[in-house]
Amino acid sequence: MRESNSKTAQRLMNLYRQAHVINGGWVAVNAVFIAEATAPVLEELKKLPTGGRLVTHIENLKRGRTAANSIARDLMPYGGIMESAPMDNDDIPTGISETDFASIERALDNFQPNQESLDAIKSLPAIQQFADRWLVGIRATIAGRADLLDKWRVVYNADRAFSLWSRASDILSWTPTERMRAEVQADLPEYESYLPMFGDAGKELLGKLRAYVSSV
């Protein structure tokens, strides 16, 4: 049985949201968009939250305005925060020593996506110099090293996941309000991307957030 246009639209939206963790990245995802985003599917996409941006991206691809391996910065899902940290590096120290660079490289090589490993990497003197902009600092330091940038993304995603876990736990301890409901609803796609990383516990927390959204 052929998939309905609405289901195809939702599947393409899920690919759009998850492009940062899909093998092949935008090259693979864009190929699916070009092949499957028919006119009726595009109409269904327009009905979805942020679907208009994805429609614009697909139209850019089909018209040759966007390369098959990329996406316009202003059309990236979640404002691009899944792809990289903010790039305003003007006040990031650049004269890092070889010793400090080596310690950062070792930390990235040994990193595991858990809270203990996050605390360990943030406690390194070579990283503490960046203060609360440590993720941006590391990225600026290792720019040009594709192997280390891949490992940095694991650190970034882990830090974001634990931050969202903490945020979600705090929210659920508060009395629901219309304002908080709207905030959680707007951020649900990000929670849906990261909380499943915690397995069944993450899925349970995500279910509670969804219930929170509909509780007011």
C-alpha positions as CSV (number, residue, x, y, z in Angstrom):
1,M,0.0,0.0,0.0
2,R,1.4,3.4,-1.0
3,E,2.3,5.8,1.8
4,S,-0.1,8.8,2.2
5,N,1.1,12.3,1.3
6,S,0.7,13.3,5.0
7,K,2.8,10.4,6.2
8,T,5.5,11.1,3.6
9,A,5.5,14.7,4.7
10,Q,5.9,13.7,8.4
11,R,8.7,11.3,7.4
12,L,10.6,14.1,5.5
13,M,10.1,16.4,8.4
14,N,11.7,13.8,10.7
15,L,14.6,13.5,8.3
16,Y,15.0,17.3,8.4
17,R,15.1,17.4,12.2
18,Q,17.5,14.4,12.4
19,A,19.9,15.3,9.6
20,H,22.7,16.1,12.0
21,V,22.8,12.4,13.2
22,I,22.0,10.7,9.9
23,N,24.9,8.9,8.1
24,G,25.7,10.9,5.0
25,G,24.3,14.1,6.5
26,W,22.7,16.6,4.1
27,V,23.9,14.7,1.0
28,A,21.8,11.7,2.0
29,V,18.8,13.7,3.3
30,N,18.6,16.1,0.4
31,A,18.5,13.2,-2.1
32,V,15.4,11.9,-0.3
33,F,13.8,15.3,-0.4
34,I,14.4,15.7,-4.1
35,A,13.1,12.2,-4.9
36,E,10.0,12.2,-2.6
37,A,8.8,15.8,-2.1
38,T,6.0,15.8,-4.7
39,A,3.7,18.8,-5.0
40,P,1.0,17.2,-2.8
41,V,3.7,16.3,-0.2
42,L,4.9,19.9,-0.2
43,E,1.3,21.0,0.5
44,E,1.2,18.7,3.5
45,L,4.5,19.9,4.8
46,K,3.2,23.4,4.9
47,K,0.7,22.3,7.5
48,L,3.4,21.1,9.9
49,P,5.3,23.3,12.4
50,T,8.4,24.8,10.7
51,G,7.2,22.9,7.5
52,G,7.4,26.2,5.6
53,R,11.2,26.3,6.0
54,L,11.6,22.8,4.8
55,V,9.4,23.5,1.8
56,T,11.6,26.5,1.0
57,H,14.7,24.4,1.3
58,I,13.4,21.7,-1.0
59,E,12.3,24.3,-3.5
60,N,15.8,25.7,-3.4
61,L,17.3,22.3,-4.0
62,K,15.1,21.6,-7.0
63,R,15.8,24.9,-8.5
64,G,19.6,24.6,-8.0
65,R,19.8,27.5,-5.6
66,T,21.2,25.2,-2.9
67,A,23.9,22.6,-3.4
68,A,22.9,18.9,-2.9
69,N,25.3,18.7,0.1
70,S,24.1,21.7,2.0
71,I,21.3,23.9,3.3
72,A,21.0,27.6,3.7
73,R,21.9,28.7,7.2
74,D,18.6,30.4,7.9
75,L,16.7,27.3,6.9
76,M,18.6,24.9,9.2
77,P,16.5,23.0,11.8
78,Y,16.6,24.4,15.3
79,G,18.4,27.4,14.0
80,G,21.5,25.3,13.3
81,I,22.3,24.6,17.0
82,M,22.5,20.9,16.3
83,E,25.2,21.3,13.6
84,S,27.6,23.6,15.5
85,A,27.9,26.0,18.4
86,P,27.7,29.8,17.7
87,M,30.7,30.9,15.8
88,D,31.3,34.4,17.3
89,N,34.8,33.5,18.3
90,D,36.4,37.0,18.5
91,D,37.0,36.8,22.3
92,I,38.1,33.1,22.3
93,P,41.8,32.7,23.2
94,T,43.8,31.5,20.1
95,G,47.3,31.2,21.5
96,I,46.8,27.8,23.0
97,S,50.0,25.8,23.8
98,E,50.9,22.5,22.3
99,T,50.5,20.9,25.7
100,D,47.0,22.3,26.1
101,F,46.0,21.2,22.6
102,A,47.3,17.7,23.3
103,S,45.2,17.5,26.5
104,I,42.1,18.6,24.6
105,E,42.8,16.1,21.9
106,R,43.2,13.3,24.5
107,A,39.9,14.4,26.2
108,L,38.0,14.2,23.0
109,D,39.6,10.8,22.2
110,N,38.6,9.4,25.5
111,F,35.1,11.0,25.8
112,Q,32.1,8.9,26.6
113,P,28.5,10.4,26.4
114,N,27.8,10.5,30.1
115,Q,27.7,13.0,32.9
116,E,31.0,11.8,34.5
117,S,32.9,12.3,31.2
118,L,31.3,15.7,30.7
119,D,32.4,16.8,34.2
120,A,35.9,15.5,33.5
121,I,36.4,17.3,30.2
122,K,35.0,20.6,31.7
123,S,37.5,20.4,34.6
124,L,40.6,20.4,32.4
125,P,42.7,23.6,32.8
126,A,43.0,23.8,29.1
127,I,39.2,24.0,28.8
128,Q,38.4,26.0,31.9
129,Q,40.1,29.0,30.3
130,F,37.1,29.3,28.0
131,A,34.7,29.5,31.0
132,D,31.0,29.0,30.1
133,R,31.9,29.2,26.4
134,W,34.0,26.0,26.6
135,L,32.2,24.3,23.8
136,V,32.8,27.2,21.4
137,G,36.4,27.4,22.7
138,I,37.1,23.8,21.9
139,R,35.6,24.1,18.5
140,A,37.7,27.2,17.7
141,T,40.8,25.4,18.9
142,I,40.4,22.3,16.8
143,A,39.1,24.0,13.6
144,G,40.5,22.3,10.6
145,R,40.8,18.9,12.3
146,A,37.8,17.0,10.8
147,D,38.5,13.9,13.0
148,L,38.4,16.0,16.2
149,L,35.4,18.0,15.0
150,D,33.4,14.7,14.7
151,K,34.3,13.9,18.3
152,W,33.5,17.4,19.4
153,R,29.9,17.0,18.0
154,V,29.5,13.9,20.3
155,V,30.5,16.1,23.3
156,Y,28.2,18.9,22.1
157,N,25.2,16.5,21.7
158,A,25.9,14.9,25.1
159,D,26.0,18.3,26.9
160,R,22.8,19.4,25.1
161,A,21.1,16.2,26.1
162,F,21.9,16.5,29.7
163,S,21.0,20.2,29.8
164,L,17.6,19.3,28.3
165,W,17.1,16.5,30.7
166,S,17.7,18.8,33.6
167,R,15.5,21.5,32.1
168,A,12.6,19.0,31.5
169,S,12.9,17.7,35.1
170,D,12.7,21.2,36.5
171,I,9.7,22.1,34.3
172,L,7.7,19.1,35.4
173,S,8.2,20.1,39.0
174,W,6.4,23.4,38.3
175,T,2.7,24.1,38.1
176,P,1.7,24.2,34.4
177,T,0.9,27.6,32.9
178,E,0.0,28.7,29.5
179,R,3.3,30.4,29.0
180,M,5.3,27.3,30.0
181,R,3.1,25.1,28.0
182,A,3.8,27.3,24.9
183,E,7.6,27.2,25.6
184,V,7.6,23.4,26.0
185,Q,5.5,23.0,22.9
186,A,7.9,25.1,20.9
187,D,10.9,23.2,22.2
188,L,9.4,19.7,21.8
189,P,11.2,18.9,18.5
190,E,14.5,19.3,20.4
191,Y,13.4,17.3,23.3
192,E,12.2,14.6,20.9
193,S,15.7,14.6,19.3
194,Y,17.7,14.3,22.5
195,L,15.7,12.7,25.3
196,P,15.5,9.3,23.6
197,M,19.3,9.2,24.0
198,F,18.5,8.2,27.6
199,G,16.6,5.1,26.6
200,D,13.4,4.2,28.3
201,A,13.9,6.8,31.0
202,G,14.2,9.5,28.3
203,K,11.1,8.3,26.5
204,E,9.2,8.3,29.8
205,L,10.3,11.9,30.5
206,L,9.4,12.9,26.9
207,G,5.9,11.4,27.5
208,K,5.5,13.5,30.6
209,L,6.5,16.6,28.7
210,R,3.8,15.9,26.1
211,A,1.3,15.4,28.8
212,Y,2.4,18.7,30.4
213,V,1.8,20.5,27.1
214,S,-1.8,19.3,27.0
215,S,-2.5,19.7,30.7
216,V,-3.5,23.4,30.6
